[in-house]
Structure formats: structure tokens, C-alpha cells
């Protein structure tokens, strides 16, 4: 009986591989550091990274290529540095992580290290602090370099500063997925209304989409060139020079609705529950079931009852069954 052999990497290859990505996982959605100093021995480290094979080291392994030679399987070009979690993930589901994708990960990870060479390494908390500090300085609130500010402290500082500029405003700030979010509320007891003017790049496009918003409840999304207000507080939030600015207005006239499809005897065959969008002239409804397999749409039906072509659509997405065994 022949013994199955693995074409493992040499220690020299492993060391070169990890150094080329500075001991960081090469998965672009991960990038965790895979080494740390031991607490009990000042001469040792704890490695949590893995030199993973892009194409398997032995027959039957994930992404195995029979045409590769032993030397090609052991070569650094067939290796990618990953954290332990990601190394298991790519081998448990090799179809989702084909060899070209892993080669792309590796190339991008090495490029990331190269362009950031001789740059400071920030933790997530330090990076968030830099973002918050830059935001506050941008609207006129200065922080000491030594002041480590939590997101809740930043939110309170933003709220207080904008309120001082304009007492009519009550602003809530949050930092979500790398973006600054401002919820702007105007106090009801003010006699002086807050005015915001959005100047679109294409006025005709804006007018058409605004009509769709009012008449049909459709979301308005439009490129804007400039924003003007009568509020110092809002002026501190909106950029002076907009670049690729987009105004999005969501309709607020939505109601939760249940739509039933019945047979001739009035028996319910299927029901859909979602938001009914109400405009001035028409209403619409859209819902899906069974992980997007079945979709049902009611598109701009007039309240007058006037017949409309393609107003109702019930679709079955057969593409979800492609390459599936039954």
C-alpha cells in the first residue's frame, strides 16, 4: 500500500510568505494580525497564522491539480498566508474560494503592505478616534491630541456644539460602518423655520423624480451641486464644496400590508406581507418569499381603478435552481 504524501512548504518558504504580508491574514475581509508575544517567555511568540496551500498539497485535497509537480505545490507561488479561521474556511468550501480568488487575495495583501510601508500601524480604536477627532475639528470643535474620545462623547460634543450654533436644532450623531450619520430634528416650538435648499445638477431630472415621489411614493435620488441653509448649525455639517453629492428622499407614507392571492372560491392560495407605498395618485407593493424564489409586485396602480398594463407581476426565479441537484 502506497502512503499518501503531502508536498509541504519548507520553513524558509513559510517565513518568507508571512513576512511578505507582515504576519497579517491575506483575506481582504479579515486582515487580522497573526502573531503576538508570549506572556511567559520573552523570547517566544504565539503564531496563529497558517501557510495555506492554494492548490492542495496532496491528492483529494481542496483545489488539487494533478498536473502540478511536487516542486510547484511546494513553491511560494502556491502559498497564501491566512489566519487559522480563514485557512479552515477556504478548505471547507473550496468552490467558494477558487485558486484565482486566493491568488488575488495574496497579490492585494502584499500590495497593501507595500504601499503602507514605513507608515504607522493603528488599532481599530485608534483609527476610530482619528476619524472622530477629524470630524469634530471640521465643525469647529477642537480636541487635545492626548484626549482619547469615545463615540458617545463625540456624539454629545457634536450635539452640544451644533445646538450652540442654532438652538432650533436637535442633532443626533452616530458613526456607522465607517460613515458619519446625522439625524437632524427641528424643535416644534420655533417661530423661525429652518430652510434647506438643495440645488440639483440637473433641474429637469429633479423635477421629474420629485413628481414621482409625490404622485407615486417613489424614492427620490438625485445628484446635487450645492446645499444652502439659513442655519449655522447645518452649515457646519454640510460640505462647502460638494463632490458627487446625492440627495435621497424616502417616502414616509408607507403602511404594512398583507396581500392575498385567492382562487375562485375565495380560498387563500398565498399571502405576502410587506410595505404598501402610497403616493398621491397611485400605490405600489413589492414582496418576496422563499429566499427570493417567488416575488410579487403591484406597480403604480391608480386609485381611480383605471386599468393599467403590467400592473401586477408574480415571478418565479428559476435561476436559483441552476446547478442544483433535485
C-alpha positions as CSV (number, residue, x, y, z in Angstrom):
1,X,0.0,0.0,0.0
2,X,1.4,3.4,-1.0
3,X,1.5,6.1,1.6
4,X,-0.2,9.4,0.7
5,X,2.4,12.1,0.8
6,X,2.0,15.9,1.2
7,X,4.1,18.4,-0.6
8,X,4.6,20.7,2.4
9,X,6.3,24.1,2.3
10,X,9.8,24.5,3.7
11,X,10.3,26.6,6.7
12,X,12.2,29.1,4.5
13,X,9.1,29.4,2.3
14,X,6.8,29.8,5.3
15,X,9.0,32.6,6.8
16,X,9.2,34.5,3.5
17,X,5.4,34.1,3.0
18,X,4.5,35.6,6.4
19,X,7.0,38.4,6.2
20,X,5.6,39.5,2.8
21,X,2.3,40.3,4.4
22,X,3.7,41.4,7.8
23,X,2.1,38.4,9.6
24,X,-1.4,39.7,8.6
25,X,-4.1,37.4,7.2
26,X,-4.4,37.9,3.4
27,X,-8.2,37.7,3.3
28,X,-9.2,41.3,2.5
29,X,-12.3,41.0,4.7
30,X,-10.1,39.9,7.7
31,X,-6.5,41.3,7.7
32,X,-6.1,40.3,11.4
33,X,-2.6,40.2,12.9
34,X,-1.5,36.5,13.3
35,X,1.4,36.9,15.8
36,X,1.7,38.1,19.4
37,X,4.4,37.9,22.1
38,X,4.1,35.2,24.7
39,X,3.4,36.4,28.2
40,X,5.5,33.8,29.9
41,X,8.6,33.6,27.7
42,X,10.2,36.9,26.5
43,X,12.0,35.1,23.7
44,X,9.0,33.4,22.1
45,X,5.8,34.4,20.2
46,X,2.4,32.8,19.6
47,X,1.7,32.2,15.9
48,X,-2.0,32.0,14.9
49,X,-1.3,32.2,11.1
50,X,-1.1,29.4,8.6
51,X,0.8,28.9,5.4
52,X,-2.1,27.5,3.4
53,X,-1.9,25.7,0.0
54,X,-3.8,27.5,-2.8
55,X,-3.9,24.2,-4.7
56,X,-3.9,21.2,-2.4
57,X,-0.6,19.5,-1.2
58,X,-1.9,16.0,-1.8
59,X,-4.5,14.1,-3.8
60,X,-8.1,14.7,-2.8
61,X,-7.4,18.0,-1.1
62,X,-9.2,21.2,-1.9
63,X,-8.4,22.8,-5.3
64,X,-6.0,19.9,-6.1
65,X,-4.4,20.0,-9.6
66,X,-2.9,16.7,-10.8
67,X,-0.8,18.4,-13.5
68,X,1.2,20.3,-10.9
69,X,4.7,19.0,-10.0
70,X,5.9,18.4,-6.4
71,X,8.1,21.5,-6.7
72,X,5.2,23.6,-7.9
73,X,3.0,22.5,-5.0
74,X,5.8,23.4,-2.5
75,X,6.6,26.7,-4.2
76,X,5.7,30.0,-2.5
77,X,3.6,30.9,-5.6
78,X,1.2,28.1,-4.4
79,X,1.1,29.5,-0.8
80,X,-1.1,32.1,0.9
81,X,-0.7,33.4,4.5
82,X,-4.0,33.3,6.4
83,X,-5.3,33.3,10.0
84,X,-6.3,29.9,11.3
85,X,-10.0,30.7,10.9
86,X,-9.7,31.7,7.2
87,X,-7.4,28.8,6.4
88,X,-10.1,26.4,7.6
89,X,-12.9,28.3,5.8
90,X,-11.3,28.2,2.4
91,X,-10.7,24.5,2.6
92,X,-14.1,23.6,4.0
93,X,-15.8,25.4,1.0
94,X,-13.3,25.3,-1.9
95,X,-15.9,26.0,-4.5
96,X,-16.5,29.4,-2.9
97,X,-12.7,30.1,-2.7
98,X,-11.2,29.0,-6.1
99,X,-7.5,29.3,-6.8
100,X,-7.8,32.6,-8.8
101,X,-9.5,34.3,-6.0
102,X,-6.8,33.2,-3.5
103,X,-4.1,34.4,-5.8
104,X,-5.9,37.8,-6.0
105,X,-6.1,37.9,-2.2
106,X,-2.4,37.3,-1.9
107,X,-1.5,39.9,-4.5
108,X,-3.7,42.5,-2.9
109,X,-2.4,41.7,0.6
110,X,1.2,42.1,-0.5
111,X,0.4,45.4,-2.3
112,X,-1.4,46.7,0.8
113,X,1.8,46.1,2.8
114,X,4.0,47.7,0.1
115,X,2.0,50.9,-0.2
116,X,1.8,51.3,3.6
117,X,5.5,50.6,4.2
118,X,7.0,53.0,6.8
119,X,3.5,54.0,7.9
120,X,2.1,53.9,11.4
121,X,0.0,50.9,12.4
122,X,-3.3,51.9,14.0
123,X,-5.6,49.7,16.1
124,X,-9.3,49.9,15.3
125,X,-9.9,52.1,18.3
126,X,-7.1,54.5,17.3
127,X,-8.4,54.7,13.8
128,X,-11.9,55.5,15.0
129,X,-10.5,58.2,17.3
130,X,-8.7,59.8,14.4
131,X,-12.0,59.8,12.4
132,X,-13.9,61.3,15.3
133,X,-11.3,63.9,16.0
134,X,-11.1,65.0,12.4
135,X,-14.9,65.3,12.3
136,X,-15.1,67.5,15.3
137,X,-12.3,69.7,14.1
138,X,-14.1,70.0,10.8
139,X,-17.1,71.5,12.5
140,X,-15.1,73.7,14.9
141,X,-14.7,71.5,18.0
142,X,-11.0,71.2,19.0
143,X,-9.7,68.2,20.9
144,X,-6.3,67.7,22.6
145,X,-4.1,65.1,20.9
146,X,-4.0,63.4,24.3
147,X,-7.7,63.2,24.7
148,X,-9.0,59.7,23.8
149,X,-12.7,60.2,22.9
150,X,-15.3,57.5,22.8
151,X,-18.1,57.6,20.2
152,X,-20.7,58.6,22.9
153,X,-18.5,61.5,24.0
154,X,-18.1,62.6,20.3
155,X,-21.9,62.4,19.8
156,X,-22.5,64.6,22.9
157,X,-19.9,67.1,21.7
158,X,-21.5,67.3,18.2
159,X,-25.0,67.7,19.7
160,X,-23.9,70.5,22.1
161,X,-21.8,72.4,19.5
162,X,-24.5,72.4,16.8
163,X,-27.1,73.4,19.4
164,X,-25.0,76.4,20.4
165,X,-24.8,77.4,16.7
166,X,-28.5,77.0,16.2
167,X,-30.8,76.4,19.2
168,X,-33.6,75.4,16.8
169,X,-31.7,72.1,16.0
170,X,-31.6,68.9,17.9
171,X,-28.9,66.7,16.2
172,X,-28.1,63.1,17.0
173,X,-24.7,61.9,15.7
174,X,-23.6,58.3,15.1
175,X,-20.7,56.6,13.3
176,X,-21.9,53.5,11.4
177,X,-19.8,51.3,9.0
178,X,-17.2,54.0,8.5
179,X,-19.7,56.8,7.8
180,X,-20.9,59.8,9.7
181,X,-24.7,59.8,10.3
182,X,-26.6,62.9,11.4
183,X,-30.3,62.8,12.4
184,X,-31.5,66.3,12.2
185,X,-34.6,67.3,14.2
186,X,-36.1,70.8,14.4
187,X,-37.8,71.9,17.6
188,X,-41.5,72.3,17.2
189,X,-41.9,75.5,19.3
190,X,-39.7,77.6,17.0
191,X,-41.2,80.6,15.1
192,X,-38.3,80.8,12.7
193,X,-38.4,77.8,10.2
194,X,-35.2,76.0,9.2
195,X,-34.8,76.2,5.4
196,X,-32.6,73.9,3.4
197,X,-32.2,74.4,-0.4
198,X,-30.7,71.6,-2.4
199,X,-29.5,72.7,-5.8
200,X,-29.6,69.8,-8.3
201,X,-27.1,69.4,-11.1
202,X,-30.0,68.6,-13.5
203,X,-33.1,70.5,-12.5
204,X,-35.3,68.7,-15.0
205,X,-34.3,65.3,-13.6
206,X,-35.0,66.6,-10.1
207,X,-38.5,67.9,-11.1
208,X,-39.4,64.5,-12.7
209,X,-38.2,62.5,-9.7
210,X,-39.9,64.8,-7.2
211,X,-43.2,64.3,-9.1
212,X,-42.7,60.5,-8.8
213,X,-42.0,60.9,-5.1
214,X,-45.3,62.9,-4.5
215,X,-47.6,61.1,-7.0
216,X,-46.3,57.5,-6.7
217,X,-44.3,57.4,-3.5
218,X,-41.1,56.5,-5.3
219,X,-37.7,57.2,-3.6
220,X,-36.0,60.3,-4.9
221,X,-32.3,60.0,-5.6
222,X,-30.7,63.0,-7.4
223,X,-27.2,64.4,-7.9
224,X,-26.8,67.8,-6.2
225,X,-24.3,70.6,-6.8
226,X,-24.8,72.7,-3.7
227,X,-26.7,73.0,-0.4
228,X,-27.7,76.3,1.2
229,X,-29.4,76.8,4.5
230,X,-30.4,79.6,7.0
231,X,-28.7,77.7,9.8
232,X,-25.1,78.0,11.0
233,X,-25.6,74.6,12.6
234,X,-26.5,72.9,9.4
235,X,-23.8,74.8,7.5
236,X,-21.2,73.2,9.8
237,X,-22.5,69.7,8.8
238,X,-22.9,70.1,5.0
239,X,-19.7,70.3,3.0
240,X,-18.9,73.7,1.4
241,X,-17.8,72.1,-1.8
242,X,-19.9,69.1,-2.7
243,X,-18.3,66.4,-4.8
244,X,-20.5,63.5,-6.0
245,X,-23.3,64.7,-3.6
246,X,-26.5,62.7,-3.7
247,X,-29.8,63.8,-2.3
248,X,-32.0,60.8,-1.2
249,X,-35.6,61.3,0.0
250,X,-37.5,58.3,1.2
251,X,-41.3,58.4,1.1
252,X,-42.9,58.5,4.6
253,X,-46.4,57.4,3.5
254,X,-45.8,53.6,3.9
255,X,-48.1,51.1,5.6
256,X,-47.6,47.4,6.5
257,X,-50.0,45.4,4.3
258,X,-50.9,41.8,3.6
259,X,-51.8,40.9,0.0
260,X,-53.6,37.6,-0.5
261,X,-53.9,35.6,-3.8
262,X,-57.2,33.7,-3.8
263,X,-58.8,31.2,-6.0
264,X,-62.3,31.5,-7.5
265,X,-63.9,30.1,-4.3
266,X,-62.2,32.7,-2.2
267,X,-59.6,30.3,-0.7
268,X,-56.3,31.9,0.0
269,X,-53.5,30.3,-2.1
270,X,-50.7,32.5,-0.9
271,X,-50.2,35.7,1.0
272,X,-47.4,38.4,1.0
273,X,-46.7,40.8,3.8
274,X,-44.6,43.9,3.2
275,X,-44.8,47.7,2.9
276,X,-47.6,49.3,0.8
277,X,-46.2,52.5,-0.7
278,X,-48.9,55.2,-1.1
279,X,-48.5,58.2,-3.4
280,X,-50.9,60.9,-4.3
281,X,-52.1,59.3,-7.5
282,X,-51.1,55.6,-7.2
283,X,-50.0,52.8,-4.8
284,X,-47.3,50.1,-5.1
285,X,-46.4,46.9,-3.3
286,X,-43.4,44.6,-3.6
287,X,-42.6,41.4,-1.6
288,X,-40.6,38.2,-1.8
289,X,-40.9,34.7,-0.4
290,X,-38.8,31.6,0.0
291,X,-35.4,33.3,-0.2
292,X,-36.2,35.4,-3.3
293,X,-37.6,32.4,-5.2
294,X,-41.0,34.0,-5.5
295,X,-41.6,37.7,-6.0
296,X,-44.9,39.6,-6.2
297,X,-45.2,43.2,-7.4
298,X,-48.0,45.8,-7.6
299,X,-46.7,48.7,-9.7
300,X,-48.3,52.1,-9.6
301,X,-51.9,51.2,-9.5
302,X,-54.2,54.3,-9.8
303,X,-56.7,54.9,-7.1
304,X,-59.3,55.6,-9.8
305,X,-59.4,51.9,-10.7
306,X,-58.2,52.7,-14.3
307,X,-56.8,49.6,-16.0
308,X,-53.0,49.5,-16.3
309,X,-50.8,47.2,-18.3
310,X,-48.3,45.0,-16.3
311,X,-49.6,46.4,-13.0
312,X,-49.4,43.0,-11.3
313,X,-46.5,40.6,-11.6
314,X,-45.9,37.2,-9.9
315,X,-42.4,35.9,-10.8
316,X,-40.6,32.6,-10.1
317,X,-36.9,32.9,-10.2
318,X,-35.7,29.7,-11.8
319,X,-32.1,30.8,-11.8
320,X,-31.9,29.9,-8.1
321,X,-32.2,26.3,-9.2
322,X,-29.3,26.4,-11.7
323,X,-26.6,23.8,-10.9
324,X,-28.8,22.4,-8.1
325,X,-29.4,18.6,-7.6
326,X,-33.0,17.5,-7.0
